[in-house]
């Protein structure tokens, strides 16, 4: 048995010889010529049908295909879908509130609906002792590193007097989004010394009039406080007391 290609060549050769051959004798009458011509026509048609049926059984090479490409060489690179990448930048908001000694929030900056109906200021009689709360809610999942805060105290005749030894704080117990009463309560968990030292915050006297007039939190320039890092999804809170003049 010959190869498939050889068989195809033989069939095609027979077909073209049949088409090109002239087997009609020259001395045939016109009637005989018509009979021979008709016989040849039928023979060509039959052979053509045979050729078509045979062609259906042959395996032909694919010359093109939809969305097909050939690597020209040099190595291929396969790209697959990556996971979604989202870049998020969130600013940490500093909140300062004033509370009375019965643990009622009197005013907040920025405004908070849970604090006295959203009040941003309040009036109290002279001599009233007030608790001040400063907090930062780190609602991101990442640690906020080297946070620095300063709060200047108004020492004027209508200002405030800082209560020595009143600094307290908390940094890793209050979950993000907590109610302000929870933040306020938790911020009293750990006591701090007033003088500048290696703890997280201090109260300092910047000059006349005499008295501590600046609260520094974190590694503020010129201070020796410890660096403040706020864990992701936690609230840093600091409290201190002052008396209204």
C-alpha positions as CSV (number, residue, x, y, z in Angstrom):
1,X,0.0,0.0,0.0
2,X,1.3,3.4,-0.9
3,X,1.2,6.5,1.2
4,X,-1.9,8.7,1.4
5,X,-0.2,11.4,-0.6
6,X,0.7,8.9,-3.4
7,X,-2.9,7.7,-3.6
8,X,-4.1,11.3,-4.0
9,X,-1.6,12.0,-6.8
10,X,-2.7,8.9,-8.7
11,X,-6.4,9.7,-8.5
12,X,-5.8,13.3,-9.6
13,X,-3.5,12.1,-12.5
14,X,-6.2,9.8,-13.8
15,X,-8.8,12.5,-13.6
16,X,-6.8,15.1,-15.6
17,X,-5.9,12.4,-18.2
18,X,-9.5,11.7,-18.7
19,X,-10.4,15.3,-19.2
20,X,-7.6,15.9,-21.7
21,X,-7.8,12.6,-23.7
22,X,-9.5,12.5,-27.1
23,X,-10.6,8.8,-27.7
24,X,-13.0,9.6,-30.6
25,X,-11.8,8.0,-33.9
26,X,-11.6,10.5,-36.8
27,X,-13.7,8.5,-39.2
28,X,-16.8,8.3,-36.9
29,X,-20.1,9.7,-38.2
30,X,-21.8,12.6,-36.6
31,X,-24.3,10.3,-34.8
32,X,-21.5,8.1,-33.4
33,X,-19.7,11.3,-32.3
34,X,-22.8,12.4,-30.3
35,X,-23.0,8.9,-28.6
36,X,-19.3,8.9,-27.7
37,X,-19.4,12.5,-26.4
38,X,-22.4,11.7,-24.2
39,X,-20.7,8.6,-22.9
40,X,-17.6,10.7,-22.1
41,X,-19.7,13.3,-20.3
42,X,-21.3,10.7,-18.1
43,X,-17.9,9.2,-17.3
44,X,-16.4,12.5,-16.3
45,X,-19.4,13.3,-14.1
46,X,-19.1,9.9,-12.4
47,X,-15.4,10.2,-11.9
48,X,-15.8,13.8,-10.5
49,X,-18.4,12.5,-8.0
50,X,-15.9,9.7,-7.0
51,X,-13.2,12.4,-6.5
52,X,-15.4,14.5,-4.4
53,X,-16.4,11.7,-2.1
54,X,-12.7,10.7,-1.7
55,X,-11.8,14.2,-0.9
56,X,-14.2,14.2,2.0
57,X,-12.3,11.4,3.6
58,X,-8.9,13.0,3.2
59,X,-7.3,14.9,6.2
60,X,-6.5,18.4,5.0
61,X,-4.1,20.6,6.9
62,X,-5.7,23.7,8.6
63,X,-4.5,26.8,6.9
64,X,-6.2,29.3,9.2
65,X,-8.2,29.4,12.4
66,X,-10.3,32.0,14.2
67,X,-8.3,33.9,16.9
68,X,-5.2,31.8,16.3
69,X,-1.7,33.2,16.4
70,X,1.8,31.7,16.0
71,X,4.6,32.5,18.4
72,X,7.4,34.0,16.1
73,X,10.0,32.6,18.5
74,X,12.1,33.9,21.3
75,X,10.0,32.4,24.0
76,X,6.4,33.1,24.9
77,X,4.8,35.0,27.7
78,X,1.4,33.9,29.2
79,X,-0.6,36.7,30.8
80,X,-3.4,35.9,33.2
81,X,-5.9,38.1,35.1
82,X,-4.4,39.6,38.2
83,X,-6.3,40.3,41.4
84,X,-7.9,43.7,41.7
85,X,-5.6,46.3,43.0
86,X,-7.1,49.3,44.9
87,X,-5.1,52.2,46.2
88,X,-6.7,53.9,49.2
89,X,-5.5,56.9,51.1
90,X,-7.2,57.8,54.3
91,X,-6.5,60.9,56.4
92,X,-6.6,60.3,60.1
93,X,-9.0,62.8,61.8
94,X,-8.1,64.4,65.1
95,X,-11.1,64.9,67.4
96,X,-11.2,67.1,70.5
97,X,-14.1,67.0,73.0
98,X,-15.0,68.6,76.4
99,X,-16.9,66.5,79.0
100,X,-18.1,67.4,82.4
101,X,-17.1,65.4,85.5
102,X,-20.4,63.4,85.3
103,X,-19.2,62.0,82.0
104,X,-21.5,64.0,79.7
105,X,-20.1,65.2,76.4
106,X,-20.7,69.0,76.1
107,X,-19.0,69.9,72.8
108,X,-17.0,68.3,70.0
109,X,-14.8,69.5,67.2
110,X,-15.6,68.3,64.6
111,X,-19.2,68.1,65.5
112,X,-20.5,64.7,66.6
113,X,-24.3,64.0,66.8
114,X,-23.7,61.8,69.8
115,X,-22.2,64.8,71.7
116,X,-24.8,67.3,72.9
117,X,-26.7,67.1,69.7
118,X,-23.7,68.1,67.6
119,X,-22.6,71.1,69.6
120,X,-19.2,72.5,68.8
121,X,-19.1,75.0,71.8
122,X,-20.5,75.3,75.3
123,X,-20.6,77.7,78.2
124,X,-19.8,76.8,81.8
125,X,-19.4,78.9,85.0
126,X,-15.9,79.9,86.1
127,X,-14.3,77.3,88.4
128,X,-15.9,74.4,86.6
129,X,-13.6,71.4,86.2
130,X,-13.8,69.8,82.8
131,X,-12.4,66.7,81.2
132,X,-10.8,67.1,77.8
133,X,-10.6,64.2,75.3
134,X,-8.3,64.0,72.3
135,X,-8.6,61.0,70.1
136,X,-7.7,59.6,66.7
137,X,-9.7,56.7,65.2
138,X,-7.4,54.7,62.9
139,X,-10.1,53.0,60.8
140,X,-7.6,51.6,58.3
141,X,-6.1,48.1,58.6
142,X,-2.6,49.5,58.8
143,X,-0.6,51.0,61.7
144,X,-0.3,54.8,61.7
145,X,3.3,55.4,62.5
146,X,4.9,58.4,64.3
147,X,1.7,60.4,65.0
148,X,2.4,63.8,66.6
149,X,-0.1,66.1,68.3
150,X,0.2,69.3,70.2
151,X,-2.6,71.1,72.1
152,X,-2.0,74.6,73.3
153,X,-3.9,75.7,76.5
154,X,-5.4,79.1,76.7
155,X,-4.0,80.6,79.9
156,X,-5.7,84.0,79.6
157,X,-8.0,85.4,82.3
158,X,-11.0,83.7,80.7
159,X,-9.0,80.6,79.7
160,X,-8.1,77.4,81.6
161,X,-5.8,76.1,84.2
162,X,-4.3,72.6,83.7
163,X,-4.8,70.1,86.5
164,X,-1.4,68.6,87.3
165,X,-1.2,64.8,87.1
166,X,-4.4,64.4,85.1
167,X,-3.0,62.9,81.8
168,X,-4.3,59.4,81.0
169,X,-4.4,57.5,77.7
170,X,-5.2,54.3,75.8
171,X,-4.1,53.0,72.4
172,X,-5.0,49.4,71.8
173,X,-8.2,48.5,73.6
174,X,-10.8,50.5,71.8
175,X,-11.9,49.2,68.4
176,X,-12.4,51.5,65.5
177,X,-15.9,53.0,65.2
178,X,-16.6,52.8,69.0
179,X,-19.1,55.1,70.6
180,X,-17.6,58.3,72.0
181,X,-18.5,57.3,75.6
182,X,-16.5,54.1,75.2
183,X,-13.5,56.0,73.8
184,X,-13.8,58.5,76.7
185,X,-14.0,55.8,79.3
186,X,-11.2,53.7,77.8
187,X,-8.9,56.7,77.6
188,X,-8.6,56.8,81.4
189,X,-7.0,53.4,81.5
190,X,-3.3,54.4,81.8
191,X,-1.8,57.2,83.8
192,X,1.0,59.5,82.5
193,X,3.6,61.7,84.2
194,X,3.4,65.4,83.3
195,X,7.2,66.0,82.8
196,X,8.7,65.3,79.5
197,X,10.1,61.7,79.7
198,X,10.0,58.5,77.7
199,X,6.3,58.0,77.9
200,X,3.7,58.8,75.1
201,X,2.7,62.3,76.2
202,X,3.6,65.2,78.4
203,X,2.4,68.6,79.7
204,X,4.9,71.4,79.5
205,X,5.3,75.1,80.5
206,X,6.4,77.1,77.5
207,X,6.8,80.3,79.6
208,X,4.9,83.1,81.3
209,X,2.5,83.1,82.7
210,X,3.6,80.2,84.9
211,X,1.8,76.9,84.5
212,X,1.6,74.0,82.1
213,X,0.2,75.3,78.8
214,X,1.1,72.8,76.1
215,X,0.1,69.1,75.8
216,X,2.5,67.2,73.6
217,X,1.7,63.7,72.2
218,X,4.2,61.5,70.4
219,X,7.8,62.4,69.3
220,X,7.1,66.2,68.9
221,X,10.2,68.1,67.7
222,X,12.2,69.2,70.7
223,X,10.5,66.7,73.1
224,X,11.6,63.4,74.5
225,X,8.2,61.7,74.3
226,X,8.0,58.2,72.9
227,X,6.9,57.7,69.3
228,X,3.2,57.2,69.0
229,X,2.1,54.4,66.7
230,X,-1.7,53.8,66.4
231,X,-2.5,50.1,65.5
232,X,-4.8,49.5,62.6
233,X,-8.5,49.4,63.4
234,X,-7.9,50.9,66.9
235,X,-8.5,54.2,68.6
236,X,-5.9,56.3,70.3
237,X,-7.4,58.4,73.1
238,X,-5.9,60.9,75.7
239,X,-7.6,62.7,78.5
240,X,-6.7,65.5,80.8
241,X,-8.4,67.9,83.2
242,X,-8.6,71.7,83.3
243,X,-10.5,74.3,85.3
244,X,-12.4,77.1,83.6
245,X,-11.1,80.6,84.7
